[in-house]
Amino acid sequence: MKLVRYGAPGAELPGLIDAEGNIRDLSAHVADIDGAALGRESLAALAALNPADLPLVSGDVRYGACVGSIGKYMCIGLNYADHAAETGADIPEHPILFMKANSAVVGPNDDVVMPRGSTMSDWEVELGVVIGETCKYVSEADALNYVAGYCVCNDVSEREFQTMRTGQWTKGKSPDTYGPTGPWLVTADEVPDPQNLSMRLDVNGERMQTGNTKTMIFTVAQVISHLSQMFTLHPGDVISTGTPPGVGMGMKPQKFLKVGDVMEVEIEGLGVQRQKVGMDA
């Protein structure tokens, strides 16, 4: 299934995408596409519905972030060897974890609004992993059984905030609107191999990033298992699993986002995002 949240910011409704690409309303069956709806039993009940029996959503509607009421928005840094190389960083021995503030999360096509004074805002296409079952001390072999589904994330990053303000990555990852997520949550049964998904990011129609999840240093299963040894992962938690090469910070000369730029972000089978860049007044 492709699950969505649609409507005005803060008032999104749950839905799914039918075979023709239309949104079908799920409000009679779940309150939201959130942790309560993402367990195995709930997803099985939704999968048993006939989309043709659900109300058709007409008109041009906004997509919200594909997961509501996110508990933890976790990000894995330097998880592609070629991206680590372009930034001059060593290959990490363990997954590098930082957090993105939930207040950064927006819909996949909402504007990205740079904070006042930003001069080094950057792009990062990433595979998002959405947890569906409470997960603690799980093995790598069992880890994917705790995944509800996958989505596209753009881990927008203000590099000056991230690297020049006492080195706290979360500062540069958390400005408002710096977490476009979606358009769809594609359930795990439709993504048989999360380690073989092509991904790309364009700015103003120019290809910046081209990659594939097969070049991750730490696989999705390894990341989930590693994190679960230290704290509990809960249904509705999101893990953004790292970016391939092609970020602006790694270019020579470096290149960063400007007002009016348009980013287009895609992962194979998970949909396309499109964001226009603005600046906070």
C-alpha positions as CSV (number, residue, x, y, z in Angstrom):
1,M,0.0,0.0,0.0
2,K,0.9,3.6,-0.5
3,L,-0.4,5.5,2.6
4,V,-0.8,9.3,2.6
5,R,-1.8,12.2,4.7
6,Y,-3.6,15.0,2.8
7,G,-5.1,18.4,3.4
8,A,-4.2,21.6,5.2
9,P,-1.2,21.7,7.5
10,G,-2.1,20.6,11.0
11,A,-5.4,19.1,9.8
12,E,-4.2,16.3,7.5
13,L,-6.5,13.3,6.9
14,P,-5.4,9.7,6.3
15,G,-5.7,8.2,2.9
16,L,-4.2,5.6,0.5
17,I,-3.3,5.7,-3.2
18,D,-5.4,3.4,-5.4
19,A,-4.2,1.6,-8.6
20,E,-5.1,4.6,-10.7
21,G,-3.1,7.0,-8.5
22,N,-6.1,8.6,-6.9
23,I,-6.4,9.4,-3.1
24,R,-9.0,7.3,-1.3
25,D,-10.0,8.6,2.2
26,L,-9.3,6.3,5.2
27,S,-10.9,8.5,7.9
28,A,-13.6,5.9,8.6
29,H,-10.9,3.3,9.4
30,V,-8.0,5.1,11.1
31,A,-7.7,8.5,12.7
32,D,-4.3,9.2,11.2
33,I,-1.3,7.6,9.5
34,D,0.6,7.4,12.8
35,G,2.1,4.9,15.2
36,A,-1.3,3.6,16.2
37,A,-2.1,2.8,12.5
38,L,1.3,1.2,11.6
39,G,1.3,-2.1,13.5
40,R,1.0,-5.4,11.7
41,E,-2.6,-5.9,12.6
42,S,-3.7,-2.4,11.6
43,L,-1.8,-2.5,8.3
44,A,-3.3,-5.9,7.5
45,A,-6.8,-4.5,8.2
46,L,-6.2,-1.6,5.8
47,A,-4.7,-3.9,3.2
48,A,-7.9,-6.0,3.2
49,L,-10.0,-3.0,2.3
50,N,-11.2,-2.5,-1.3
51,P,-10.0,0.9,-2.4
52,A,-13.0,1.2,-4.7
53,D,-15.3,1.2,-1.7
54,L,-13.5,4.1,-0.1
55,P,-14.5,7.8,-0.7
56,L,-12.6,9.3,-3.6
57,V,-10.7,12.5,-2.8
58,S,-11.2,14.9,-5.7
59,G,-9.4,18.1,-6.7
60,D,-5.8,19.3,-6.2
61,V,-5.0,18.6,-2.6
62,R,-1.8,19.1,-0.6
63,Y,0.2,16.1,0.6
64,G,1.3,16.3,4.2
65,A,4.2,14.4,5.7
66,C,3.4,10.8,5.3
67,V,3.7,10.0,9.0
68,G,1.8,11.9,11.7
69,S,2.7,12.5,15.3
70,I,6.3,11.4,14.7
71,G,7.9,10.3,18.0
72,K,11.6,10.5,17.1
73,Y,13.1,11.7,13.8
74,M,16.5,10.1,13.8
75,C,19.2,10.6,11.1
76,I,22.2,8.6,10.3
77,G,25.3,10.6,9.2
78,L,28.0,9.7,6.7
79,N,26.3,6.4,5.8
80,Y,27.6,6.3,2.2
81,A,31.3,5.8,1.7
82,D,31.4,8.1,-1.3
83,H,29.6,10.8,0.5
84,A,32.0,10.5,3.5
85,A,34.9,10.8,1.0
86,E,33.5,14.0,-0.6
87,T,33.2,15.7,2.8
88,G,36.7,14.5,3.8
89,A,35.4,12.4,6.7
90,D,36.6,9.0,7.8
91,I,34.4,5.9,7.4
92,P,32.6,5.6,10.8
93,E,33.0,2.5,12.9
94,H,29.4,2.6,14.1
95,P,26.3,4.4,12.7
96,I,26.5,8.2,13.5
97,L,23.2,9.3,15.0
98,F,21.8,12.8,15.2
99,M,18.2,14.0,15.6
100,K,16.1,16.3,13.5
101,A,13.5,18.3,15.4
102,N,10.0,17.2,14.7
103,S,9.1,20.9,14.1
104,A,11.2,20.7,10.9
105,V,8.9,18.1,9.4
106,V,6.7,19.3,6.4
107,G,5.0,17.9,3.4
108,P,6.9,16.7,0.4
109,N,6.0,19.6,-1.8
110,D,5.8,22.4,0.8
111,D,8.3,25.3,0.5
112,V,11.6,25.0,2.2
113,V,12.1,28.3,4.0
114,M,15.7,29.2,5.0
115,P,16.2,30.8,8.4
116,R,17.4,34.4,8.6
117,G,21.0,34.7,7.8
118,S,21.3,31.3,6.2
119,T,24.0,31.2,3.5
120,M,24.9,27.5,3.5
121,S,21.7,25.5,3.2
122,D,22.2,22.2,1.4
123,W,20.2,19.2,0.1
124,E,20.3,15.5,0.9
125,V,18.1,12.8,-0.6
126,E,17.6,10.0,1.9
127,L,15.7,6.8,2.4
128,G,13.3,7.1,5.3
129,V,12.4,4.0,7.4
130,V,9.2,4.1,9.4
131,I,9.0,1.8,12.5
132,G,5.7,-0.1,12.9
133,E,6.3,-2.3,16.0
134,T,8.0,-1.6,19.4
135,C,11.6,-2.5,18.9
136,K,14.3,-3.1,21.5
137,Y,17.3,-5.4,21.5
138,V,16.5,-6.8,18.1
139,S,19.0,-8.7,16.0
140,E,20.0,-7.6,12.5
141,A,18.4,-10.8,11.1
142,D,15.0,-9.8,12.6
143,A,15.2,-6.0,12.3
144,L,13.2,-5.5,9.1
145,N,10.2,-7.3,10.7
146,Y,9.8,-4.1,12.8
147,V,9.5,-1.8,9.7
148,A,6.0,-0.5,8.7
149,G,7.3,1.1,5.5
150,Y,9.6,3.4,3.6
151,C,9.5,6.9,2.3
152,V,11.5,9.7,0.7
153,C,13.2,12.2,3.0
154,N,15.1,15.4,2.1
155,D,17.5,16.0,5.0
156,V,17.9,19.7,4.3
157,S,20.9,21.0,6.2
158,E,22.2,24.4,7.1
159,R,26.0,23.7,7.1
160,E,27.1,26.8,8.9
161,F,24.7,26.0,11.7
162,Q,25.8,22.4,11.6
163,T,29.6,22.7,11.5
164,M,30.5,26.2,12.7
165,R,28.4,26.8,15.7
166,T,30.3,24.5,18.1
167,G,29.8,21.5,15.9
168,Q,26.2,20.5,16.9
169,W,24.7,18.8,13.9
170,T,21.1,19.0,15.1
171,K,21.3,22.8,14.9
172,G,21.8,22.7,11.2
173,K,19.3,19.9,10.6
174,S,16.3,21.4,12.5
175,P,15.3,24.7,11.0
176,D,11.6,24.9,10.3
177,T,10.7,23.2,7.0
178,Y,14.0,21.3,6.8
179,G,12.4,17.9,6.9
180,P,10.2,17.2,3.8
181,T,8.9,13.7,4.3
182,G,6.8,11.7,1.8
183,P,4.8,11.8,-0.4
184,W,3.8,8.2,0.4
185,L,4.6,5.7,3.1
186,V,5.0,2.6,1.0
187,T,4.4,-0.5,3.2
188,A,7.3,-2.9,3.6
189,D,5.7,-5.7,1.7
190,E,6.0,-3.5,-1.5
191,V,9.7,-2.9,-0.9
192,P,11.3,-6.4,-0.9
193,D,14.8,-5.1,-0.9
194,P,15.5,-1.7,0.7
195,Q,19.2,-2.1,-0.2
196,N,18.6,-1.8,-3.9
197,L,16.7,1.5,-4.5
198,S,17.9,4.1,-6.9
199,M,17.8,7.7,-5.7
200,R,18.3,11.1,-7.2
201,L,18.1,14.9,-6.4
202,D,17.9,17.7,-8.9
203,V,18.2,21.5,-8.2
204,N,16.6,23.7,-10.9
205,G,16.6,20.7,-13.2
206,E,20.3,19.9,-12.8
207,R,21.2,16.6,-11.4
208,M,23.1,16.9,-8.1
209,Q,22.8,13.5,-6.5
210,T,22.6,10.1,-8.1
211,G,22.9,7.0,-5.9
212,N,21.6,3.7,-4.7
213,T,20.9,2.4,-1.3
214,K,23.1,-0.6,-2.0
215,T,26.2,1.6,-1.3
216,M,25.2,2.2,2.3
217,I,27.9,1.5,4.8
218,F,25.3,0.3,7.4
219,T,22.2,-1.4,6.0
220,V,18.7,-0.6,7.2
221,A,18.7,-3.8,9.3
222,Q,22.1,-2.9,10.8
223,V,21.0,0.6,11.7
224,I,17.7,-0.6,13.3
225,S,19.5,-3.3,15.3
226,H,22.2,-0.9,16.5
227,L,19.8,1.8,17.6
228,S,17.6,-0.7,19.4
229,Q,20.5,-1.8,21.6
230,M,20.5,1.7,23.2
231,F,16.9,2.8,23.3
232,T,13.4,1.6,22.3
233,L,12.2,2.4,18.8
234,H,8.4,3.1,18.8
235,P,5.7,2.8,16.1
236,G,5.8,6.0,14.1
237,D,9.5,6.8,14.7
238,V,11.3,7.7,11.5
239,I,14.9,7.0,10.6
240,S,16.5,8.9,7.8
241,T,19.3,6.6,6.7
242,G,22.0,8.9,5.1
243,T,22.7,10.4,1.7
244,P,24.8,9.5,-1.3
245,P,27.4,11.9,-2.8
246,G,26.5,15.1,-4.6
247,V,25.7,17.5,-1.7
248,G,26.6,21.1,-2.2
249,M,29.1,21.1,0.7
250,G,31.2,18.5,-1.1
251,M,31.5,20.4,-4.4
252,K,34.5,22.4,-5.4
253,P,33.6,25.2,-5.2
254,Q,30.8,24.6,-2.7
255,K,27.3,25.3,-3.9
256,F,24.3,26.1,-1.7
257,L,20.6,26.8,-2.1
258,K,19.3,30.2,-3.1
259,V,15.9,31.8,-2.9
260,G,13.8,30.6,-5.8
261,D,15.7,27.3,-6.3
262,V,13.5,24.2,-6.8
263,M,14.6,20.8,-5.5
264,E,13.1,17.6,-7.0
265,V,13.8,14.5,-4.9
266,E,13.0,10.9,-5.9
267,I,13.6,7.3,-4.7
268,E,12.7,4.4,-6.8
269,G,9.1,3.3,-6.1
270,L,8.6,5.7,-3.2
271,G,7.6,8.8,-5.1
272,V,8.8,12.3,-5.9
273,Q,9.1,15.5,-3.8
274,R,9.3,19.0,-5.1
275,Q,10.2,22.0,-3.0
276,K,10.7,25.7,-3.8
277,V,13.2,27.6,-1.6
278,G,12.4,30.8,0.2
279,M,13.9,32.9,3.0
280,D,12.3,33.7,6.4
281,A,11.3,37.3,6.6
